[in-house]
């Protein structure tokens, strides 16, 4: 996955922009509580799946900052802490054709962000719902390997 992402970035100077037709970089927030037993997931409106929060870089090369921005915009949380500037997980997934947007790849750089589950949540227009989920239940909501992989990695962060 790392090699594919590096080659993609090297071949596409516009990889941070949605207008890059083959695909683009995205930044995601794997939001966890302090004791790393729960994660905040969004029931994504368009995709109808439970996922981590995140979104498009829109030209911002600081993907950790993108993840923090998206975490705030999609949850309303204000006391977010980037656990490490290092990439926590890397994923590439195909986004299907929708309306006028052709199918394209998201090269998703994911970062661990800590938040307080007691802080109130605000559901954005991008979500059907938000929920703090015990790590043991994540794959019951979304069995995709990329979600299971982040759950497995959480104990090490």
Beta strands, then each sheet from edge to edge (+ up, - down):
strand 1: 23-32
strand 2: 38-44
strand 3: 50-51
strand 4: 53-56
strand 5: 81-82
strand 6: 89-95
strand 7: 104-114
strand 8: 127-134
sheet 1: 4+ 1- 7- 5+
sheet 2: 4+ 1- 7- 6+
sheet 3: 3+ 2- 8+
end
